[in-house]
């Protein structure tokens, strides 16, 4: 058993876990504006939990390609009340998808159990806020910033550069007080990567798993699927399932998705079959 403590709850990461996406933003690439109303957001959370999600990831800043930065007060207003409302109603781990130290601190005080940072705690005060919270953190790789990351991503060796960056970043955070057992890693599919970069990272994902930190994958409905299959954003479920099945085979633990029920079914069957080997 591989337990990780997420605030008031623990999860066994030897099992696959589905993280349901809750974007409380007006401009996210797939579901922007759908859940900015708190009642709609809570209904969606209830549905995702019923479908088997064990983590709900709440984000108040769109990080889609081309997205503009969101002001701190606006992000706080979007994120903190919904986290507090979820925790008062549901027995679930809530993740806060943020890079801002103040949002991390405020979210942890109202019940968030995980900090999910696409910028890997590089913004001012983020490491200190994460350490003080005592919560696990997911460190993600991103080349550039959301506004320009897909303009022309370039790597000499994408697998080596991305995986080495995450390992070095994890050690850097540990040296500043973050507990090693509170770290998970995300290669950042679609964040400053071309189609071929994403496919290479997914193909070699086992090398990131071998670094001994839990790995989170979030490829739900992303452009790489559209590029490979020529499908619009609302027709990428099967492509998403294919990526996440491949990632589970290579050892990923947590899957950040829009479509919870189909992923729970897929990953549960894969896990049960694997247990018979």
Buried (B, 14 or more C-beta within 10 A) or exposed (E): EEEBBBBEBEBEBEEBBBBBBBBBBEBBBBBBEBBBEEEEBBEBBBEBBEBBBBBBBBBBBBBBBEBEEBEBEEBBEBBBBBBBBBBEEBEBBBBBBBBBBBBBBBBBEBBBBBBBBBBBBBBEBBBBBBBBBEBBBBBBBBBBBBEEBBEEBEBEEBBEBBBEBBBEBBEBBBEEEBBEEBBBBBBBBBBBBBBEBBBBBBEBBEBBBEEEBBBBBBBBBBBBBBBBEEBEBEEBBEBBBBBBBBBBEBBBBBBBBBBBBBBBEBBBEBEEEEEEE
